[in-house]
Amino acid sequence: MGLTKGRTLLAIAIVLGGALAILAARSWRKPTLRLADGTVLTVEKISFGKRVPFTLHPWRERFQRLIDRLPARFSDNLPHFNSPNGAWSGGELPNPADDALYIWLTRRESKFGRYVDTGLSWAQIVDEHRCPFFSAQSGGMNGRQGTAGPAYEVGWFAFQAFPRRQKRFRLRVYGAQKELVGEFVVTNPQLRGAAAWKAEPLPVTRHDGDLAFTLKSLSFQSNTIAGTGSNEFTPPPVIASTFEVRELGKPTTDWEAVQMDLSDGSGNRPSRWPFRSPFLCPLEPAWKLQVKFCANTSGRLASNDFWTVPHLALPAPGSFDAFSATRQVQGLTLRLVGLAGAGHTHYSNDVPVRAQPLTGLEKEDYSETRMATGTGLRMDTVDDVQMPTPHVALRVSGLIQDRWLSAQMTDAQGKTFFAKVWGWDFVSDGFKEMGAPYLGLKDNALYFLGFDLSPEVKQFNLIIGVHRARTVEFLVQPPRLAP
């Protein structure tokens, strides 16, 4: 029995050793880069398609599955390998249903070969024209158990815009402070041609019933072009556009372009994260612009519906009122969950539970954090919001395509106060007030809407609007970058 057991363990060891040898041989073909601190950065995998789980040590999983099938008298004498215990991710694919380019990287000590924290937060791909393509998502994962070991052994990035017609391109990865960590030349796993799009000369008009939308001009804002193609992880050039809208043949200013999406003939859709301005290589023969327009209350052909919550009392700084008011508007479910004065407000599972006024020592005007715990159908959420103005907490669910949101308050004298929103700003590494009369919706999202109310306002009406956007497409020649 002892001899049989020993031979079995020896056979398993031989199989494991062969697998390690094969993986070691394959690792020599992976793009690597030795950094100034002596660590080695490696591109572990590049793939195109849907995101699939990545395993840093696939042989461990295969070996563990083999161990689990063995009788206890054998498995008890073999090592056991645990699964990854931590991960983070940020950003969103422009089109979550489409395939994407995924890149996984690791960082190891050169002397002992131990994995260390990759320290990677951002990435961009640069084409042959020096045009940058920004990652739409990024993340990391840790394969070790407990508190010891690196923070994240694996860093990953996802792109839905990259040089699809190039066999090879440059990949640049950056740290948390936007510093360049390294650059690789990697092989394109999705080499493909492009559709023969032909641009239309401007101005060009599109009709939606009795509405006519005309794109009159398209250019880059001159003060945003600097830095394109450099090693710095800086925002892309901002696209400036001019539109004219007509209702029943007459010019109107009631309609506003609220979102512009780009695509090109090779299938690229640019990221809006961490920047809000989309960008693609302007040397493409044509861009497709998909533009969404919303109208205010005076638009004769607008598809707007409003929910008015009357006679609300303004809470004092550092206090709140909890609500449970719900309304169905254009297929959306709007749920008013809280109204709070200026200060810090703590929400538990969409219910305000405590608040305190500002101390005057806060580093930022606005901050927002969310934590979620639990699994499956039971998730507990905690939201902490700091705001220098009163705010309304509104849950929106039942997302329907092309629906946008607006919010305003009116006091007893009929004066109107429009909602303020804050968004994370890449340049300042903090939240920044954004001018947004219309809000694009995310399904089952909780929104915190601030209002700059006059101090004398004690009571007001809250008006939530749901707007159906009109969408039109233009096929145009991209603007040219200044030399």
C-alpha positions as CSV (number, residue, x, y, z in Angstrom):
1,M,0.0,0.0,0.0
2,G,2.8,2.4,0.9
3,L,4.6,1.7,-2.4
4,T,1.4,2.3,-4.4
5,K,0.7,5.6,-2.6
6,G,4.3,6.7,-3.2
7,R,4.1,5.9,-6.9
8,T,0.8,7.8,-7.2
9,L,2.3,10.9,-5.6
10,L,5.4,10.6,-7.8
11,A,3.2,10.4,-10.9
12,I,1.3,13.5,-9.8
13,A,4.5,15.4,-9.2
14,I,5.8,14.4,-12.7
15,V,2.6,15.7,-14.3
16,L,2.8,18.9,-12.3
17,G,6.4,19.4,-13.3
18,G,5.7,18.9,-16.9
19,A,2.9,21.5,-16.8
20,L,5.2,24.0,-15.1
21,A,7.8,23.5,-17.8
22,I,5.3,24.1,-20.5
23,L,4.0,27.2,-18.9
24,A,7.5,28.5,-18.3
25,A,8.4,28.0,-21.9
26,R,5.3,29.9,-23.0
27,S,6.0,32.8,-20.6
28,W,9.2,33.6,-22.6
29,R,7.0,34.7,-25.5
30,K,5.0,37.2,-23.4
31,P,5.9,40.9,-23.8
32,T,7.9,42.0,-20.7
33,L,9.5,45.2,-19.5
34,R,12.1,45.7,-16.8
35,L,11.3,48.8,-14.8
36,A,13.6,51.2,-13.0
37,D,13.0,49.6,-9.6
38,G,14.1,46.2,-10.9
39,T,10.6,44.6,-11.2
40,V,9.4,43.0,-14.4
41,L,6.1,44.0,-15.9
42,T,4.5,41.4,-18.1
43,V,1.5,41.3,-20.5
44,E,0.1,38.0,-19.5
45,K,-2.8,37.8,-21.9
46,I,-4.6,39.7,-24.7
47,S,-8.0,38.6,-26.0
48,F,-11.0,39.9,-27.9
49,G,-14.5,39.0,-27.0
50,K,-16.5,38.8,-23.8
51,R,-14.8,39.2,-20.5
52,V,-13.9,35.8,-19.0
53,P,-12.4,35.0,-15.7
54,F,-8.6,35.3,-15.7
55,T,-6.5,32.8,-13.8
56,L,-2.9,33.9,-12.9
57,H,-2.0,30.3,-12.1
58,P,-4.2,28.0,-14.3
59,W,-2.1,25.0,-13.4
60,R,-3.1,25.4,-9.7
61,E,-6.8,25.2,-10.6
62,R,-6.2,22.1,-12.7
63,F,-4.1,20.6,-10.0
64,Q,-6.7,21.4,-7.4
65,R,-9.4,19.7,-9.4
66,L,-7.2,16.6,-9.7
67,I,-6.6,16.7,-6.0
68,D,-10.3,17.0,-5.2
69,R,-11.0,13.8,-7.1
70,L,-8.4,11.8,-5.2
71,P,-9.2,9.6,-2.2
72,A,-8.6,11.3,1.1
73,R,-5.6,9.1,1.8
74,F,-3.8,10.8,-1.2
75,S,-5.3,14.3,-1.1
76,D,-4.5,14.8,2.5
77,N,-0.8,14.6,1.7
78,L,-0.9,17.2,-1.2
79,P,-1.0,21.0,-1.1
80,H,-4.3,22.8,-1.6
81,F,-4.7,26.1,-3.6
82,N,-7.2,28.8,-2.8
83,S,-9.0,31.0,-5.3
84,P,-8.5,34.8,-5.6
85,N,-9.8,36.8,-2.6
86,G,-10.0,40.4,-3.8
87,A,-10.8,42.5,-6.8
88,W,-11.6,46.1,-7.9
89,S,-12.9,47.6,-11.1
90,G,-13.9,50.9,-12.5
91,G,-15.4,52.4,-15.7
92,E,-18.0,51.1,-18.1
93,L,-17.9,49.8,-21.7
94,P,-19.5,52.2,-24.2
95,N,-21.6,49.3,-25.4
96,P,-21.7,46.6,-22.7
97,A,-23.3,44.1,-25.0
98,D,-20.5,44.2,-27.6
99,D,-17.1,42.5,-27.5
100,A,-14.0,44.2,-26.2
101,L,-10.2,44.0,-26.2
102,Y,-9.0,42.7,-22.8
103,I,-5.4,43.0,-21.6
104,W,-4.0,41.4,-18.3
105,L,-0.7,42.4,-16.8
106,T,1.4,41.3,-13.8
107,R,4.5,42.7,-12.0
108,R,7.2,40.5,-10.4
109,E,10.4,40.8,-8.5
110,S,13.3,40.0,-10.8
111,K,15.3,38.3,-8.1
112,F,12.8,35.9,-6.5
113,G,10.0,36.1,-9.0
114,R,7.4,37.0,-6.5
115,Y,4.3,38.8,-7.7
116,V,4.0,42.4,-6.4
117,D,1.3,45.0,-6.7
118,T,1.0,46.0,-10.3
119,G,0.4,49.7,-9.3
120,L,-1.6,50.2,-12.6
121,S,-4.7,52.4,-12.8
122,W,-4.9,53.7,-16.3
123,A,-4.0,52.6,-19.9
124,Q,-4.1,53.8,-23.4
125,I,-3.3,52.4,-26.8
126,V,-1.5,54.6,-29.4
127,D,-2.0,54.0,-33.1
128,E,0.5,54.7,-36.0
129,H,-0.8,58.3,-36.2
130,R,0.0,58.9,-32.5
131,C,-3.7,59.1,-31.7
132,P,-4.6,57.7,-28.2
133,F,-7.4,55.2,-27.5
134,F,-8.4,55.2,-23.8
135,S,-9.4,52.1,-21.8
136,A,-13.1,52.0,-21.0
137,Q,-12.6,49.8,-17.9
138,S,-9.8,48.9,-15.6
139,G,-9.4,46.6,-12.6
140,G,-7.2,44.4,-10.5
141,M,-7.3,41.1,-8.7
142,N,-5.4,39.5,-5.9
143,G,-4.8,35.8,-5.8
144,R,-3.3,35.5,-2.3
145,Q,-5.3,34.8,0.9
146,G,-5.1,36.9,4.0
147,T,-3.5,40.4,4.4
148,A,0.0,39.4,3.3
149,G,1.3,39.8,-0.2
150,P,0.7,42.3,-3.0
151,A,-2.4,44.6,-3.1
152,Y,-3.3,43.4,-6.6
153,E,-1.2,40.8,-8.4
154,V,-3.1,41.3,-11.7
155,G,-4.1,44.5,-13.5
156,W,-6.5,44.4,-16.4
157,F,-7.9,46.9,-19.0
158,A,-10.8,46.8,-21.5
159,F,-11.0,48.7,-24.8
160,Q,-13.8,49.0,-27.3
161,A,-11.7,51.4,-29.4
162,F,-8.3,50.5,-30.6
163,P,-6.3,50.4,-34.0
164,R,-8.1,47.4,-35.4
165,R,-6.4,47.5,-38.8
166,Q,-2.9,47.5,-37.4
167,K,-1.1,44.2,-36.8
168,R,0.8,45.7,-33.8
169,F,0.3,48.8,-31.7
170,R,1.7,50.5,-28.6
171,L,0.2,49.9,-25.2
172,R,1.0,52.4,-22.4
173,V,0.1,51.8,-18.8
174,Y,0.0,54.4,-16.0
175,G,0.0,54.5,-12.2
176,A,-2.5,56.1,-9.8
177,Q,-0.9,59.5,-10.2
178,K,-1.1,59.3,-14.1
179,E,2.6,58.6,-14.3
180,L,3.8,56.5,-17.2
181,V,4.8,53.1,-15.8
182,G,5.8,51.4,-19.1
183,E,5.1,51.0,-22.8
184,F,4.8,47.7,-24.8
185,V,4.4,46.9,-28.5
186,V,1.8,44.1,-28.6
187,T,0.1,42.0,-31.3
188,N,-3.5,42.8,-32.3
189,P,-5.7,39.7,-31.7
190,Q,-8.6,41.2,-33.8
191,L,-7.1,42.4,-37.1
192,R,-9.9,43.5,-39.4
193,G,-10.7,45.8,-42.2
194,A,-13.2,48.7,-42.2
195,A,-16.5,49.5,-43.8
196,A,-16.3,51.9,-46.7
197,W,-18.1,54.8,-45.1
198,K,-18.4,58.0,-47.2
199,A,-18.7,61.3,-45.4
200,E,-21.4,63.8,-46.3
201,P,-20.4,67.4,-46.7
202,L,-21.7,69.9,-44.0
203,P,-24.2,71.2,-43.4
204,V,-26.3,68.0,-43.3
205,T,-29.9,67.6,-42.0
206,R,-31.8,64.7,-40.5
207,H,-35.5,64.6,-40.0
208,D,-37.6,63.1,-37.2
209,G,-41.2,63.7,-38.1
210,D,-41.8,67.5,-38.1
211,L,-38.4,68.1,-36.5
212,A,-35.3,68.9,-38.5
213,F,-31.8,68.6,-37.0
214,T,-28.9,70.2,-38.9
215,L,-25.2,69.7,-38.1
216,K,-23.6,73.0,-39.3
217,S,-20.0,72.6,-38.2
218,L,-17.6,70.2,-36.4
219,S,-14.2,71.0,-35.0
220,F,-11.8,70.5,-32.1
221,Q,-11.5,73.1,-29.5
222,S,-8.1,74.6,-30.0
223,N,-7.2,74.8,-26.3
224,T,-7.7,71.0,-25.9
225,I,-5.4,69.7,-28.6
226,A,-2.1,70.0,-26.7
227,G,-0.7,66.7,-25.3
228,T,-2.3,64.4,-28.0
229,G,0.1,61.6,-28.8
230,S,2.4,62.4,-25.8
231,N,3.4,60.0,-23.0
232,E,1.2,61.9,-20.6
233,F,-2.2,60.5,-19.7
234,T,-4.1,63.6,-20.5
235,P,-7.7,64.3,-21.7
236,P,-8.4,63.9,-25.4
237,P,-9.3,66.9,-27.6
238,V,-12.8,68.1,-27.1
239,I,-15.1,68.1,-30.1
240,A,-17.1,71.3,-30.7
241,S,-20.3,71.1,-32.8
242,T,-22.9,73.5,-34.0
243,F,-26.6,72.5,-34.5
244,E,-29.7,74.1,-35.8
245,V,-33.1,72.7,-34.9
246,R,-36.4,73.5,-36.7
247,E,-40.0,72.6,-35.6
248,L,-42.6,72.6,-38.3
249,G,-40.1,74.4,-40.5
250,K,-39.4,77.2,-38.1
251,P,-36.1,77.7,-36.1
252,T,-36.3,76.9,-32.4
253,T,-34.0,77.1,-29.4
254,D,-36.1,74.7,-27.3
255,W,-34.1,71.7,-28.2
256,E,-30.6,70.9,-26.9
257,A,-28.0,68.3,-27.8
258,V,-27.5,66.3,-24.6
259,Q,-25.1,63.5,-25.8
260,M,-22.9,62.8,-28.8
261,D,-21.5,59.3,-29.5
262,L,-18.9,58.4,-32.1
263,S,-18.1,55.3,-34.1
264,D,-15.9,54.5,-37.1
265,G,-16.0,52.0,-40.0
266,S,-13.8,49.5,-38.2
267,G,-16.3,49.1,-35.3
268,N,-14.7,51.4,-32.7
269,R,-16.8,53.0,-29.9
270,P,-14.7,55.4,-27.8
271,S,-14.6,55.3,-24.0
272,R,-16.2,58.1,-21.9
273,W,-14.3,57.1,-18.8
274,P,-12.3,58.7,-17.2
275,F,-13.1,61.5,-19.6
276,R,-16.5,62.6,-20.7
277,S,-15.5,63.7,-24.2
278,P,-15.4,60.9,-26.8
279,F,-12.4,60.7,-29.2
280,L,-11.4,58.6,-32.2
281,C,-8.6,58.9,-34.7
282,P,-9.5,61.8,-36.9
283,L,-7.6,60.3,-39.9
284,E,-10.5,57.9,-40.5
285,P,-12.4,58.6,-43.7
286,A,-15.6,59.1,-41.8
287,W,-17.1,59.2,-38.3
288,K,-20.7,58.3,-37.5
289,L,-22.1,60.8,-35.0
290,Q,-25.2,59.7,-33.0
291,V,-26.7,62.7,-31.3
292,K,-29.5,62.8,-28.8
293,F,-31.6,65.9,-28.3
294,C,-34.0,66.9,-25.5
295,A,-36.5,69.7,-25.3
296,N,-37.6,71.9,-22.5
297,T,-41.2,72.4,-21.4
298,S,-42.0,74.9,-24.2
299,G,-41.0,72.5,-27.0
300,R,-44.2,72.0,-29.0
301,L,-43.1,68.6,-30.3
302,A,-41.4,67.5,-27.0
303,S,-42.4,64.2,-25.3
304,N,-42.1,65.4,-21.7
305,D,-43.9,64.3,-18.6
306,F,-43.5,65.8,-15.1
307,W,-44.0,64.6,-11.5
308,T,-44.7,67.5,-9.1
309,V,-44.2,66.9,-5.3
310,P,-45.8,70.0,-3.7
311,H,-45.3,71.9,-0.4
312,L,-42.0,70.4,0.7
313,A,-40.3,72.0,3.7
314,L,-36.6,72.7,3.5
315,P,-34.6,70.8,6.2
316,A,-32.0,72.8,8.2
317,P,-28.3,72.1,7.7
318,G,-27.4,68.8,9.2
319,S,-30.9,67.4,9.2
320,F,-33.1,65.4,6.9
321,D,-36.6,64.1,6.1
322,A,-37.1,60.5,4.9
323,F,-39.7,59.8,2.2
324,S,-41.3,56.9,0.4
325,A,-43.1,58.6,-2.5
326,T,-43.3,56.7,-5.8
327,R,-44.6,57.7,-9.3
328,Q,-44.6,55.9,-12.7
329,V,-43.6,58.3,-15.4
330,Q,-43.1,57.2,-19.1
331,G,-42.5,53.6,-17.9
332,L,-39.9,54.7,-15.3
333,T,-40.3,54.2,-11.6
334,L,-39.3,57.4,-9.7
335,R,-39.0,57.0,-5.9
336,L,-38.2,60.0,-3.7
337,V,-36.3,58.6,-0.7
338,G,-34.9,61.6,1.1
339,L,-34.6,65.4,1.4
340,A,-31.6,66.8,3.3
341,G,-30.1,70.1,4.2
342,A,-26.5,71.1,3.6
343,G,-24.0,68.8,5.3
344,H,-23.1,65.2,5.7
345,T,-26.0,62.7,5.2
346,H,-25.8,58.9,5.7
347,Y,-28.1,56.6,3.9
348,S,-28.6,52.9,4.7
349,N,-30.4,50.9,2.0
350,D,-31.8,54.1,0.5
351,V,-33.1,55.4,3.8
352,P,-31.5,58.5,5.4
353,V,-30.6,57.6,9.0
354,R,-28.4,60.4,10.2
355,A,-26.9,63.8,9.2
356,Q,-24.6,66.5,10.6
357,P,-23.8,70.0,9.4
358,L,-20.5,71.0,7.7
359,T,-17.6,71.8,10.0
360,G,-15.8,74.2,7.6
361,L,-12.7,71.9,7.7
362,E,-13.8,69.7,4.8
363,K,-11.2,69.3,2.0
364,E,-13.8,69.3,-0.8
365,D,-17.2,70.8,-1.3
366,Y,-18.7,67.5,-2.4
367,S,-17.9,63.9,-1.7
368,E,-19.8,60.7,-2.3
369,T,-19.0,57.1,-1.3
370,R,-21.0,53.9,-1.6
371,M,-20.4,50.5,-0.1
372,A,-22.3,47.3,-0.8
373,T,-22.1,44.0,1.0
374,G,-23.9,40.7,0.6
375,T,-24.4,38.1,-2.1
376,G,-27.2,37.0,-4.4
377,L,-30.6,38.7,-3.8
378,R,-29.6,40.2,-0.5
379,M,-27.4,43.3,-0.8
380,D,-27.0,46.0,1.8
381,T,-25.9,49.4,0.7
382,V,-24.4,52.4,2.5
383,D,-24.2,55.9,0.9
384,D,-22.4,58.8,2.5
385,V,-23.0,62.2,0.8
386,Q,-21.4,65.5,1.7
387,M,-22.9,68.5,-0.1
388,P,-22.7,72.3,0.5
389,T,-26.4,72.7,-0.6
390,P,-29.7,70.9,0.2
391,H,-30.3,67.8,-1.9
392,V,-32.9,65.4,-3.0
393,A,-32.2,61.6,-3.1
394,L,-34.1,60.0,-6.0
395,R,-34.1,56.3,-7.0
396,V,-34.8,55.7,-10.7
397,S,-35.5,52.2,-12.1
398,G,-37.2,50.5,-15.0
399,L,-34.8,52.1,-17.6
400,I,-36.4,52.7,-21.0
401,Q,-34.2,53.7,-24.0
402,D,-33.6,57.4,-24.6
403,R,-35.1,58.6,-21.4
404,W,-33.5,61.6,-19.7
405,L,-34.2,63.3,-16.4
406,S,-34.5,66.9,-15.2
407,A,-35.2,68.4,-11.8
408,Q,-36.1,71.8,-10.5
409,M,-37.6,73.5,-7.5
410,T,-40.0,76.5,-7.4
411,D,-40.6,78.7,-4.3
412,A,-43.7,80.6,-3.3
413,Q,-42.8,83.5,-5.5
414,G,-42.5,81.3,-8.6
415,K,-38.7,81.5,-8.7
416,T,-37.0,78.4,-10.2
417,F,-33.9,76.6,-9.0
418,F,-32.5,73.9,-11.2
419,A,-30.7,70.8,-9.9
420,K,-26.9,70.6,-9.6
421,V,-24.9,67.4,-10.0
422,W,-21.3,66.6,-9.3
423,G,-19.1,64.2,-11.2
424,W,-15.7,62.8,-10.7
425,D,-13.1,65.1,-12.5
426,F,-10.0,63.4,-13.8
427,V,-7.8,66.5,-13.8
428,S,-8.4,67.5,-10.2
429,D,-8.8,64.0,-8.9
430,G,-12.0,65.0,-7.1
431,F,-15.7,65.7,-7.6
432,K,-16.6,68.8,-9.7
433,E,-19.9,70.5,-10.3
434,M,-21.2,69.7,-13.7
435,G,-23.6,71.8,-15.7
436,A,-26.3,69.2,-16.7
437,P,-29.9,70.4,-17.1
438,Y,-30.6,66.9,-18.4
439,L,-29.3,63.7,-16.8
440,G,-28.7,60.5,-18.7
441,L,-30.1,57.6,-16.7
442,K,-28.7,54.4,-15.4
443,D,-31.0,51.6,-14.4
444,N,-31.8,51.2,-10.7
445,A,-29.5,54.2,-9.8
446,L,-29.7,56.5,-6.8
447,Y,-29.2,60.2,-7.7
448,F,-28.3,63.0,-5.3
449,L,-29.6,66.3,-6.8
450,G,-28.4,69.5,-5.2
451,F,-30.2,72.8,-5.2
452,D,-28.8,76.3,-4.6
453,L,-31.9,77.6,-2.7
454,S,-32.0,81.1,-1.3
455,P,-31.7,81.2,2.5
456,E,-35.2,82.7,2.8
457,V,-36.9,79.8,1.0
458,K,-38.8,77.7,3.6
459,Q,-41.2,75.8,1.3
460,F,-41.1,74.7,-2.3
461,N,-42.4,72.4,-5.0
462,L,-40.2,69.7,-6.5
463,I,-40.7,69.0,-10.2
464,I,-39.1,65.9,-11.7
465,G,-39.2,65.7,-15.5
466,V,-38.8,62.7,-17.8
467,H,-37.8,63.6,-21.3
468,R,-37.8,61.3,-24.4
469,A,-34.8,62.1,-26.4
470,R,-34.8,62.3,-30.2
471,T,-31.8,60.5,-31.8
472,V,-30.3,61.3,-35.2
473,E,-27.2,60.1,-37.0
474,F,-24.7,62.0,-39.2
475,L,-21.9,60.5,-41.3
476,V,-19.2,63.2,-41.5
477,Q,-15.6,63.8,-42.2
478,P,-13.7,64.0,-38.8
479,P,-12.2,67.4,-38.0
480,R,-8.5,67.7,-38.4
481,L,-6.0,68.2,-35.6
482,A,-3.8,71.3,-35.8
483,P,-0.2,70.4,-36.7
